[in-house]
Amino acid sequence: MVIKKENHRFVVIIQKEIFEKFKKLAEKEKRSASNLAAKMIEDYVEKQS
């Protein structure tokens, strides 16, 4: 996978149980866990700006 130059990657460490629940939430929305996390962060930042 190639990350465009205007994008940035970072790592978040969470408990395994929480991640498994998060993956299930993402599946319900037909998204990957990383895609859902990115969307949540984008939404949060936009609301705070």
Stockholm file with secondary structure:
# STOCKHOLM 1.0

chainA/1-49         MVIKKENHRFVVIIQKEIFEKFKKLAEKEKRSASNLAAKMIEDYVEKQS
#=GR chainA/1-49 SS CCCCTTCCCCCCCCCHHHHHHHHHHHHHTTCCHHHHHHHHHHHHHHHHC
#=GC SS_cons        CCCCTTCCCCCCCCCHHHHHHHHHHHHHTTCCHHHHHHHHHHHHHHHHC
//
